[in-house]
Amino acid sequence: MERLSGLDASFLYLETRSMLMQVVGLIEIDPSTVPGGWSFDRMLREMDRRITAMPTFRRKLHDSLFNLDHPVWIEDRAFDIERHVHRVALPDSGGDTELAEFCAHIAGVPLDRSKPLWELWVIEGRPHGNIAIMLRMHHAGVDGVSAADLLAQLCSLTPEDPDLDEAKVGTSAGGASLPALVADGLVNFAVRRPISIARMLPQTVRVPFQWASRSRSNEAMPTPFSAPRVAFNGTITPHRSIGFTQISLDDIKTIKNHFDVTINDVVMAVVAGGLRKYLSDTDDLPDRPLIAAVPVSTHGEEDDRLVVAGTNQVTAMMMTLPTDVDDPVARIEAMRELSTTAKSHHNALDASLLRGWAQLIPPMTMGALTRLYSNYRLADRHPAVVNVIISNVPGPSFPLYFLGSRIRALFPLGPVAHGMGLNVTVMSCDGQMNFGAIACKEQMPDAWPLMHAMENDVKALLAECTS
């Protein structure tokens, strides 16, 4: 068995019918590159073969009322790939709008917790003979980086099927006897948790004082609950809207080099410009700048405080967006300064604190509080914590083949939450920056205007580079 970390498990406890904690990858593939021709049955067989070396796809949740700690992953001995892979077709060479509507519907449906927490939709009927793949996984099992790593294992550098790593074939999460589950949970609860609290408490107590000190010298991240409220900062529903677009990585680099900023600065400035235009057009633009929550990967960093390292190795950075700046040039220059301030403050904090305290979450208490928060629509009653979630995940700079088919686009879509009804995630792949937006449909009925506004912001910045 594999014990979930507190942060992993928190995505289970936070989940309600309207707030689904899922990570989605929407992939456009060209099946003409498959040696011998593409067929659904062949794709299914090849995926089944590769999953024999990918235990994450075969593990499911296991728990007991006698378990005092978080749930565990165990091998699903009845795993059947046909229960996870589905095939549909869009009508009349479905375009991007039809594809987004279908994926938005699927994104609003919970995953079945009695089996491994993922599913894949093969969506045929795309223009030019292309096929769309929608892979969604529960956030308890992956974060942005680990999801990209898993996707990479279903891909190859050439269309030919690769040999499997024999050392990984047959690896398993194993089983869990009730005595082992209870005993391990008891040790974590009674021994390791008190030690973790003793180690983390001194540093945690210092955080607000350090934050206040930095605020006095304008060197701090924005504080939670200081964001202006906009339409997508209330209680969400299960319904989703989706939009996506591709922007040339060369164009992003041209802007980066011209303004002497980072690629992430360009991404954040473009999203800020898109949000300003969208909110202005909907008569919802506040005078004060929006605030974004930016997930930051901690993969590879040493951490001895946590009881369990877990799959989700991430912390959050608060960042002001210059949505109050009209001029694109002034906006990207402001973004550079705001980003530098946020990164400096975030780097001064202990990245393990979020995951460390998440380890101590009482499962039943957290679930009850989440349902209370959702049922009483409390997100409508307090100031917005932040306005939007923005994530930038680095991807491969070279062509990839998904089970033999050339990947033409790879749009990432993250979860939304009560009070944060919009998520914009960006991933680079093979010379393109892929922007994906998912929102609560009642709060943002149509995500395409936001995508078009971001495209126009890039054009405006490129014009400045050549003027």
C-alpha positions in Angstrom: 0.0 0.0 0.0 1.0 3.6 -0.5 -0.2 6.2 2.0 -1.5 9.5 0.6 0.1 12.6 1.9 -2.1 15.2 3.6 -2.0 17.4 0.5 -2.9 14.5 -1.7 -5.8 13.6 0.5 -7.0 17.2 0.9 -8.1 17.1 -2.7 -10.4 14.2 -1.7 -11.7 16.0 1.4 -12.2 19.3 -0.5 -14.3 17.7 -3.3 -18.0 18.3 -3.5 -20.5 17.7 -6.3 -19.9 21.2 -7.6 -16.1 21.4 -6.8 -14.4 18.6 -8.6 -10.6 18.2 -8.0 -9.5 17.0 -11.4 -6.5 17.6 -13.7 -7.3 17.5 -17.4 -5.2 17.2 -20.5 -6.8 17.9 -23.9 -4.6 16.6 -26.7 -5.0 17.0 -30.4 -3.4 14.2 -32.3 -2.7 13.4 -36.0 -3.4 9.6 -36.4 -1.9 9.5 -39.9 1.5 9.0 -38.4 0.7 5.6 -36.8 2.6 2.8 -38.5 0.2 0.5 -40.2 -2.7 2.9 -39.7 -4.7 4.0 -36.6 -7.5 2.1 -35.1 -9.3 2.4 -31.8 -8.7 -1.2 -30.9 -5.0 -1.0 -31.7 -4.6 2.2 -29.6 -6.5 0.5 -26.7 -4.2 -2.6 -26.8 -1.0 -0.4 -26.9 -2.2 1.7 -24.0 -3.0 -1.4 -22.0 0.5 -2.7 -22.7 2.2 0.4 -21.5 0.1 0.6 -18.4 1.7 -2.6 -17.2 4.7 -0.5 -16.4 2.7 2.4 -15.0 1.2 1.5 -11.6 -0.3 4.9 -11.1 -3.0 4.0 -13.6 -3.8 0.8 -11.8 -4.1 1.9 -8.2 -7.3 2.8 -6.4 -8.2 4.2 -3.0 -8.6 2.1 0.1 -9.7 3.2 3.6 -11.3 2.0 6.8 -13.3 3.5 9.7 -10.5 2.3 11.9 -7.8 4.2 10.0 -6.7 7.3 11.9 -4.6 8.7 9.0 -5.2 9.5 5.4 -6.3 6.8 2.9 -3.9 4.6 0.9 -3.5 3.5 -2.7 -3.7 -0.2 -3.4 -3.5 -2.2 -6.6 -6.9 -2.7 -8.4 -6.8 -6.5 -8.9 -9.9 -6.2 -11.2 -8.4 -3.5 -13.3 -9.9 -3.4 -16.8 -8.8 -0.7 -19.2 -12.2 -0.8 -21.0 -13.8 0.7 -17.9 -11.6 3.8 -18.3 -11.3 4.4 -22.0 -14.3 5.7 -23.9 -15.0 6.5 -27.6 -17.2 9.2 -29.0 -17.6 11.2 -32.2 -18.4 14.9 -32.7 -21.1 15.6 -35.3 -20.1 17.2 -38.7 -16.4 17.6 -38.2 -16.8 19.2 -34.8 -14.8 22.4 -34.4 -13.2 23.8 -31.3 -16.5 25.1 -29.9 -18.1 21.7 -30.1 -15.1 20.0 -28.6 -14.9 22.5 -25.8 -18.6 22.0 -25.0 -18.3 18.3 -24.8 -15.1 18.4 -22.7 -16.8 21.0 -20.4 -19.7 18.5 -19.8 -17.3 15.7 -19.0 -15.2 17.9 -16.7 -18.4 18.4 -14.6 -18.9 14.7 -13.9 -17.2 13.1 -10.8 -14.7 10.3 -11.2 -15.8 6.9 -9.7 -13.8 6.4 -6.5 -14.4 2.6 -6.5 -11.8 2.2 -9.3 -8.5 4.0 -10.4 -9.2 7.7 -10.5 -8.7 8.5 -14.2 -10.4 8.1 -17.5 -9.6 8.8 -21.2 -12.0 9.9 -23.9 -11.2 9.4 -27.6 -13.1 12.1 -29.5 -13.3 11.5 -33.2 -14.8 13.7 -35.9 -12.2 16.5 -35.7 -11.3 18.6 -38.8 -8.5 17.3 -41.1 -9.0 13.8 -39.7 -7.5 14.6 -36.4 -8.6 13.1 -33.1 -8.9 14.7 -29.7 -7.9 12.9 -26.5 -9.3 14.0 -23.1 -7.4 12.5 -20.2 -8.6 13.5 -16.8 -7.1 12.4 -13.5 -8.0 13.1 -9.9 -5.8 15.8 -8.2 -5.2 13.4 -5.3 -3.1 11.3 -7.6 -1.2 13.9 -9.7 -0.1 17.5 -9.7 0.8 19.4 -12.9 4.4 18.1 -13.0 3.6 14.4 -12.2 0.6 14.5 -14.7 3.0 15.7 -17.4 5.4 12.9 -16.5 2.7 10.3 -16.7 1.6 11.6 -20.1 5.2 11.4 -21.2 5.2 7.7 -20.5 2.3 7.3 -22.9 4.3 9.2 -25.5 7.5 8.5 -27.5 9.9 10.4 -29.7 9.0 8.4 -32.7 5.7 6.8 -34.0 7.0 3.3 -33.3 5.9 1.5 -30.1 8.8 1.6 -27.6 10.1 -1.2 -25.5 9.0 -1.1 -21.9 11.3 -0.8 -19.0 11.3 -4.3 -17.7 12.2 -3.1 -14.2 8.9 -1.3 -14.1 6.6 -3.9 -15.6 4.5 -5.5 -12.9 5.3 -2.9 -10.3 2.4 -2.4 -8.0 1.0 -0.3 -5.2 0.3 -3.7 -3.5 -2.5 -4.5 -1.1 -3.4 -3.4 2.4 -4.5 -5.7 5.3 -6.7 -4.1 7.9 -4.0 -4.6 10.7 -1.3 -2.9 8.6 -3.6 -0.1 7.6 -4.6 0.6 11.1 -1.2 0.2 12.7 0.6 2.5 10.2 -2.1 5.1 10.6 -1.8 4.9 14.4 1.9 5.5 14.2 1.5 8.5 11.9 -1.3 9.9 14.2 0.3 9.3 17.6 4.0 9.6 16.9 4.9 11.4 13.7 2.3 14.1 13.8 3.4 15.5 17.2 7.0 15.6 16.0 6.0 17.4 12.8 4.0 20.0 14.7 7.0 20.7 17.0 9.2 21.2 14.0 6.9 23.4 12.0 5.3 25.5 14.6 8.3 27.9 15.3 8.6 28.7 11.5 4.9 29.1 11.1 4.6 31.6 13.9 7.2 33.7 12.2 5.4 33.9 8.9 2.9 36.7 9.7 5.5 38.9 11.3 7.9 38.5 8.3 4.9 39.2 5.9 4.0 42.4 7.8 7.7 43.5 7.7 7.9 43.0 4.0 4.5 44.7 3.5 5.9 47.9 5.2 8.7 48.1 2.6 6.5 47.0 -0.4 8.4 43.7 -0.7 5.5 41.3 0.1 3.1 39.2 -1.8 -0.5 40.3 -1.6 -2.3 39.0 1.4 -5.2 36.6 1.2 -8.7 38.1 1.3 -7.4 41.4 -0.2 -8.5 40.7 -3.8 -11.4 42.7 -5.4 -14.5 40.7 -6.1 -15.4 39.9 -9.7 -18.0 37.6 -11.3 -15.9 34.4 -11.0 -15.3 34.8 -7.2 -18.4 33.3 -5.7 -19.8 29.8 -5.0 -19.4 27.6 -8.1 -21.8 25.1 -9.7 -20.9 21.7 -11.4 -21.2 23.3 -14.8 -18.1 24.3 -16.8 -17.0 26.4 -19.7 -13.7 25.8 -21.5 -11.6 27.7 -24.0 -8.1 27.1 -25.4 -5.6 28.6 -27.8 -2.1 28.1 -29.1 0.5 30.9 -29.3 3.9 30.4 -30.9 6.7 30.0 -28.4 8.9 32.0 -30.8 6.5 34.9 -30.4 6.6 34.6 -26.7 10.5 34.5 -26.8 10.5 37.6 -29.0 8.5 39.5 -26.4 10.6 38.1 -23.6 13.9 39.2 -25.2 12.6 42.6 -26.3 11.3 43.6 -22.8 14.0 41.7 -20.9 11.6 39.6 -18.9 11.1 35.9 -18.3 8.7 33.6 -20.3 6.6 33.4 -17.2 6.4 37.2 -17.0 5.1 37.2 -20.6 2.5 34.5 -19.8 1.3 36.3 -16.7 1.2 39.7 -18.5 -0.8 38.2 -21.4 -3.3 36.6 -19.0 -3.6 39.9 -17.2 -4.2 41.7 -20.4 -6.8 39.1 -21.5 -8.6 39.4 -18.1 -8.6 43.2 -18.3 -10.2 43.1 -21.7 -12.7 40.4 -20.7 -13.8 42.2 -17.5 -14.0 45.5 -19.2 -16.3 44.1 -21.9 -18.5 42.6 -19.2 -18.6 45.8 -17.1 -16.9 44.0 -14.3 -13.4 45.5 -14.3 -12.4 46.7 -10.8 -10.2 49.7 -10.1 -7.8 47.6 -8.0 -5.6 44.9 -9.6 -6.6 41.3 -9.6 -4.6 38.7 -7.5 -3.6 35.3 -8.8 -2.7 32.1 -7.0 0.3 30.6 -8.8 1.1 26.9 -8.0 4.9 26.4 -7.6 6.4 22.9 -8.0 8.6 21.7 -5.1 9.6 18.4 -6.9 13.2 17.6 -6.2 13.5 19.8 -3.1 14.6 18.0 0.1 12.0 17.9 2.8 12.2 15.8 6.0 9.2 17.3 7.9 6.4 15.5 6.1 5.1 12.2 7.3 4.6 11.2 3.6 6.2 12.9 0.6 3.1 12.3 -1.6 2.4 12.9 -5.3 1.4 16.6 -4.9 4.6 18.4 -4.3 3.5 22.0 -4.7 3.1 25.2 -2.9 1.3 28.4 -3.8 2.6 31.9 -4.6 0.3 35.0 -4.4 0.9 37.4 -7.2 -0.6 40.8 -8.1 -1.7 41.1 -11.8 -1.5 44.5 -13.4 -5.1 44.4 -14.7 -5.3 48.1 -13.7 -2.8 49.1 -16.3 -4.2 49.8 -19.8 -1.1 50.0 -21.9 0.4 46.6 -22.9 4.0 47.8 -22.6 3.5 49.4 -19.2 1.6 46.3 -18.2 4.4 43.8 -19.0 7.0 46.1 -17.3 4.8 46.3 -14.2 4.4 42.5 -14.4 8.2 42.1 -14.2 8.4 44.1 -11.0 5.4 42.4 -9.4 6.7 39.0 -10.3 10.2 39.8 -8.8 8.6 40.9 -5.6 6.3 37.8 -5.3 9.2 35.4 -6.1 11.5 37.0 -3.6 8.9 36.8 -0.8 7.9 33.2 -1.7 11.5 32.0 -1.9 12.0 33.3 1.6 9.2 31.1 3.0 9.7 27.4 3.9 8.1 25.5 0.9 7.3 22.6 3.2 4.9 24.4 5.5 1.8 24.0 3.3 2.3 20.3 2.7 3.4 19.8 6.3 0.2 21.3 7.8 -1.9 19.6 5.2 -0.5 16.3 6.6 -2.3 17.1 9.9 -5.8 17.6 8.4 -8.4 15.5 10.2 -10.2 13.7 7.4 -13.8 13.8 8.7 -13.5 17.3 10.0 -12.1 18.7 6.7 -14.8 17.0 4.7 -17.6 18.3 7.0 -16.2 21.8 6.9 -16.0 21.7 3.1 -19.6 20.6 2.7 -20.7 23.3 5.2 -18.8 26.0 3.2 -20.4 24.8 0.0 -23.9 24.3 1.2 -24.1 27.7 2.8 -22.5 29.4 -0.1 -19.9 31.1 2.2 -17.7 32.0 -0.7 -20.3 34.7 -1.5 -20.1 36.2 1.9 -16.4 37.0 2.5 -13.8 39.0 0.6 -12.2 37.1 -2.3 -9.1 35.1 -1.2 -7.7 35.5 -4.8 -9.3 36.0 -8.1 -7.9 33.4 -10.4 -5.5 30.4 -10.5 -2.7 30.6 -13.1 -0.3 27.8 -13.7 2.6 27.5 -16.2 3.9 23.9 -16.7 7.0 23.4 -18.7 6.7 20.8 -21.5 8.9 19.2 -24.2 10.5 21.4 -26.9 10.4 18.6 -29.4 7.7 16.5 -31.2 6.0 13.8 -29.3 3.8 10.9 -30.4 0.9 9.8 -28.3 0.6 6.0 -28.8 2.0 6.5 -32.3 0.0 9.7 -33.3 1.8 13.0 -33.6 0.7 15.5 -31.0 -0.4 18.8 -32.6 -1.6 20.5 -29.4 -1.7 19.8 -25.7 -4.1 22.0 -23.6 -3.9 21.7 -19.8 -7.0 22.4 -17.7 -6.8 22.6 -13.9 -9.5 22.6 -11.2 -11.7 25.5 -10.1 -12.9 26.1 -6.5 -15.4 28.1 -4.6 -14.3 31.7 -4.7 -11.9 30.9 -7.5 -14.1 30.0 -10.5 -11.5 30.5 -13.2 -8.3 28.5 -13.8 -5.8 29.4 -16.6 -3.1 26.8 -17.2 -0.3 27.0 -19.8 2.0 24.3 -21.1 4.7 24.5 -23.7 5.0 21.7 -26.3 7.0 21.4 -29.5 7.3 25.1 -30.2 3.9 26.2 -29.0 2.5 27.7 -25.8 -0.9 26.0 -25.2 -3.3 28.1 -23.1 -6.3 26.3 -21.5 -9.0 28.0 -19.5 -11.8 26.4 -17.5 -14.4 28.2 -15.5 -17.7 27.9 -13.7 -20.2 28.3 -16.6 -22.6 30.4 -14.5 -19.8 32.8 -13.7 -18.1 32.8 -17.1 -20.6 31.5 -19.7 -18.2 31.7 -22.6 -14.4 31.4 -22.2 -13.5 32.1 -25.8 -13.6 35.9 -25.5 -10.8 35.6 -22.9 -8.8 33.4 -25.3 -9.2 35.9 -28.1 -8.3 38.8 -25.8 -5.0 37.0 -24.8 -4.2 36.4 -28.5 -4.7 40.1 -29.2 -2.5 41.1 -26.3 0.3 39.0 -27.8 -0.2 40.8 -31.1 0.0 44.2 -29.5 3.2 43.3 -27.7 4.7 41.9 -30.9 3.9 45.1 -32.7 5.8 47.0 -30.1 8.8 44.7 -30.6 8.9 45.6 -34.3 8.1 49.3 -34.1 
